[in-house]
Each structure stands twice: as structure tokens, then as C-alpha cells.
Amino acid sequence: MWTIPNLLTLLRIALIPVFVVVFYWPTPWSRVLCTLIFGAAALTDWLDGYLARRWQQTSPLGAFLDPVADKLMVTAVLVLLVQADPRPLVALPAAVIIGREVTVSALREWMAETGARAEVAVSMVGKLKTTAQMVALLLLIWQAPLWGIPIQTLGLICLYVAVLLTLWSMVLYLQAAWPSLSGQRRV
């Protein structure tokens, strides 16, 4: 249970309150530190899965905690970003991303209860969505122009790419589950 991959996942969860405190810390470098914290969390998201597979330390606890840690961190960051910049331009994609996560989580839970969990396994589009989301959030957390590059604008563009991938992956999950949802497949 206390494997390095699981500890990395727990670290990601533990970083959430640290991120929140640093986000509101009234110092000029709080966004830089938040970017580093979120970057470390994103790195552990990749690293814990890689190490678990490589060292053959996959576990039911890890399989449960990993997506929970991701959703908790992403949701917390989106909420803070919307609070800091409450324009519809930021709030709408945040609502779509959070709504998709709730929908797909509920769908996976329901499919698991029907014994068809494998039909809604993580897809390549879901992995691309996660990557686009992480890049977008890193840029939006940083926010300040860098070497003349408008980082916040670039972050918003990436966020909308993530939203398109988010909606696409949700449609794929719903299509895969549709036979069960519509009663065409006996549960």
C-alpha cells in the first residue's frame, strides 16, 4: 500500500492546500511558486503511473487515488483561477471541464456497478485532454508575459483546446456506455 507510486499520488493531494495558501499569499512570487507546485503535481501524475507499471506496483488503492488526485487538483486550480479572473471567458471552460469530470466519474461508477467498467476505460483522447489541460493551467497560473510572449492568452487558447478534447472524450465515453445506458445491453 505504501509504495512510492501511491506516496506520489498522496503527495499530489497534499499539495492542494499548499497551492491554495500560496495562491493567496500576497507576495510578487506567489504565482511563480504556484506554477512550480502545479508543475510538480502534474509531473507526479505521470511519474506515479509510470513507476507503478514499471515496478509492477499497481494496486487498487493507486487505481482509485490517481484519478481522484487529478480531479481534486484540477478542480481546485480552476476554481481559484475563476475567482481571480471571473470573466465568462475563464468561467465557461472551467464549468465545462468540471462538469465533464463529474459526468464521466459518475458514468464510470455506474458502469462498474453493471460490470462493464472496461467499456469506459481511459482513452487516448482522455490522455490528450489531460495534457492540454495541464499545459493550459500551468500557463494560466503563471499568467505574466514571458520574453514578450502573452502567456495568459496562450493559456486561454490551450484551455479552449482542452475543452474541445474534454467534450470529445466525454462523447466517446457516452458512446461506449450507450448500449448499457439505453438498455440495449443487459446489465
C-alpha positions as CSV (number, residue, x, y, z in Angstrom):
1,M,0.0,0.0,0.0
2,W,2.8,2.5,0.9
3,T,4.6,2.2,-2.4
4,I,6.4,5.1,-4.0
5,P,3.7,5.5,-6.7
6,N,1.0,5.7,-4.1
7,L,3.0,8.1,-2.0
8,L,3.5,10.3,-5.0
9,T,-0.3,10.3,-5.6
10,L,-0.9,11.2,-1.9
11,L,1.7,14.0,-2.2
12,R,-0.3,15.4,-5.1
13,I,-3.4,15.5,-2.8
14,A,-1.3,17.1,0.0
15,L,-0.1,19.8,-2.4
16,I,-3.7,21.1,-2.9
17,P,-3.9,23.1,0.4
18,V,-0.3,24.2,-0.1
19,F,-1.3,25.5,-3.6
20,V,-4.3,27.3,-2.2
21,V,-2.4,29.1,0.6
22,V,0.4,30.1,-1.8
23,F,-2.1,31.3,-4.4
24,Y,-3.5,33.8,-1.9
25,W,-0.1,34.7,-0.4
26,P,0.4,38.4,-1.1
27,T,3.9,38.3,-2.5
28,P,5.1,39.0,-6.0
29,W,6.4,35.5,-6.4
30,S,3.3,33.6,-5.3
31,R,2.3,32.8,-9.0
32,V,5.8,31.5,-9.7
33,L,5.7,29.2,-6.7
34,C,2.1,28.1,-7.6
35,T,3.3,27.3,-11.1
36,L,6.1,25.2,-9.6
37,I,3.7,23.4,-7.2
38,F,1.3,22.6,-10.0
39,G,4.1,21.6,-12.3
40,A,5.3,19.2,-9.6
41,A,1.8,17.8,-9.2
42,A,1.5,17.3,-13.0
43,L,4.8,15.6,-13.1
44,T,3.9,13.2,-10.2
45,D,0.7,12.4,-12.2
46,W,2.8,11.0,-15.0
47,L,5.5,9.6,-12.7
48,D,3.3,7.6,-10.3
49,G,1.6,5.7,-13.1
50,Y,4.9,5.1,-14.9
51,L,6.6,3.8,-11.8
52,A,3.7,1.7,-10.8
53,R,3.7,-0.1,-14.1
54,R,7.5,-0.3,-14.4
55,W,7.9,-1.7,-10.8
56,Q,4.8,-3.7,-11.0
57,Q,3.3,-1.9,-8.0
58,T,-0.1,-1.2,-9.4
59,S,-2.8,-1.5,-6.7
60,P,-6.5,-1.0,-6.2
61,L,-5.7,2.0,-3.9
62,G,-3.5,3.6,-6.6
63,A,-6.1,3.0,-9.3
64,F,-8.6,4.7,-7.1
65,L,-6.5,7.6,-5.8
66,D,-4.8,8.6,-9.0
67,P,-7.9,9.9,-10.9
68,V,-9.2,11.4,-7.6
69,A,-6.0,13.3,-7.0
70,D,-6.1,14.6,-10.6
71,K,-9.7,15.8,-10.4
72,L,-9.1,17.4,-7.0
73,M,-6.1,19.3,-8.1
74,V,-7.5,20.4,-11.4
75,T,-10.9,21.4,-9.8
76,A,-9.1,23.4,-7.1
77,V,-6.9,25.3,-9.6
78,L,-9.9,26.0,-11.9
79,V,-11.9,27.4,-9.1
80,L,-9.1,29.6,-8.0
81,L,-8.4,30.8,-11.5
82,V,-12.1,31.7,-12.0
83,Q,-12.1,33.5,-8.7
84,A,-9.0,35.5,-9.7
85,D,-10.4,36.3,-13.2
86,P,-14.2,35.9,-13.1
87,R,-14.8,36.6,-16.8
88,P,-17.1,34.2,-18.7
89,L,-14.0,33.6,-20.9
90,V,-12.5,31.7,-18.0
91,A,-15.6,30.5,-16.1
92,L,-17.2,28.8,-19.1
93,P,-14.3,26.4,-19.8
94,A,-13.9,25.8,-16.1
95,A,-17.5,24.8,-15.8
96,V,-17.3,22.5,-18.8
97,I,-14.2,20.8,-17.5
98,I,-15.6,20.3,-14.0
99,G,-18.9,19.2,-15.4
100,R,-17.3,16.6,-17.6
101,E,-15.2,15.2,-14.8
102,V,-18.4,14.8,-12.7
103,T,-20.3,13.2,-15.6
104,V,-17.5,10.8,-16.6
105,S,-16.8,9.8,-12.9
106,A,-20.5,9.0,-12.4
107,L,-20.6,7.1,-15.7
108,R,-17.6,5.0,-14.7
109,E,-19.1,4.3,-11.3
110,W,-22.4,3.2,-12.8
111,M,-20.6,1.1,-15.5
112,A,-18.5,-0.6,-12.8
113,E,-21.7,-1.5,-10.9
114,T,-23.1,-3.1,-14.1
115,G,-19.8,-5.0,-14.6
116,A,-18.9,-3.0,-17.8
117,R,-16.2,-0.7,-16.3
118,A,-13.7,-1.7,-19.1
119,E,-16.0,-0.2,-21.7
120,V,-15.3,3.3,-20.3
121,A,-11.6,2.9,-19.7
122,V,-9.3,5.9,-20.2
123,S,-8.8,6.6,-23.9
124,M,-6.0,8.3,-25.8
125,V,-8.3,11.3,-26.3
126,G,-8.6,11.4,-22.5
127,K,-4.8,11.4,-22.1
128,L,-4.5,14.2,-24.7
129,K,-7.2,16.2,-22.8
130,T,-5.3,15.8,-19.6
131,T,-2.0,17.0,-21.3
132,A,-3.7,20.0,-22.8
133,Q,-5.4,20.8,-19.5
134,M,-2.2,20.6,-17.6
135,V,-0.3,22.9,-20.0
136,A,-3.2,25.4,-20.1
137,L,-3.4,25.5,-16.3
138,L,0.4,25.9,-15.9
139,L,0.2,28.9,-18.3
140,L,-2.8,30.4,-16.6
141,I,-1.3,30.1,-13.2
142,W,1.9,31.8,-14.4
143,Q,-0.1,34.4,-16.2
144,A,2.6,37.1,-16.7
145,P,4.1,37.7,-20.1
146,L,7.4,35.9,-20.6
147,W,10.0,37.1,-23.1
148,G,7.3,39.1,-24.8
149,I,5.0,36.0,-25.1
150,P,1.5,36.7,-23.9
151,I,1.3,33.7,-21.5
152,Q,-2.2,34.3,-20.3
153,T,-3.6,34.4,-23.8
154,L,-1.7,31.3,-24.8
155,G,-3.1,29.6,-21.6
156,L,-6.6,30.6,-22.6
157,I,-6.1,29.1,-26.1
158,C,-4.8,25.9,-24.6
159,L,-7.7,25.9,-22.2
160,Y,-10.2,26.0,-25.1
161,V,-8.3,23.2,-26.8
162,A,-8.6,21.3,-23.6
163,V,-12.3,22.0,-23.5
164,L,-12.7,20.6,-27.1
165,L,-10.8,17.5,-26.1
166,T,-12.8,17.3,-22.9
167,L,-16.1,17.3,-24.8
168,W,-14.8,14.9,-27.4
169,S,-13.6,12.4,-24.8
170,M,-16.9,12.7,-22.9
171,V,-18.8,11.9,-26.2
172,L,-16.6,8.9,-26.7
173,Y,-17.3,7.7,-23.1
174,L,-21.0,8.2,-23.6
175,Q,-21.0,6.3,-26.9
176,A,-19.1,3.4,-25.3
177,A,-21.6,3.3,-22.5
178,W,-24.7,4.0,-24.6
179,P,-25.7,0.3,-25.0
180,S,-25.8,-0.1,-21.3
181,L,-27.4,3.3,-20.7
182,S,-30.1,2.8,-23.3
183,G,-30.9,-0.7,-22.1
184,Q,-29.7,-2.3,-25.3
185,R,-27.1,-4.3,-23.3
186,R,-28.4,-6.4,-20.4
187,V,-26.8,-5.4,-17.1
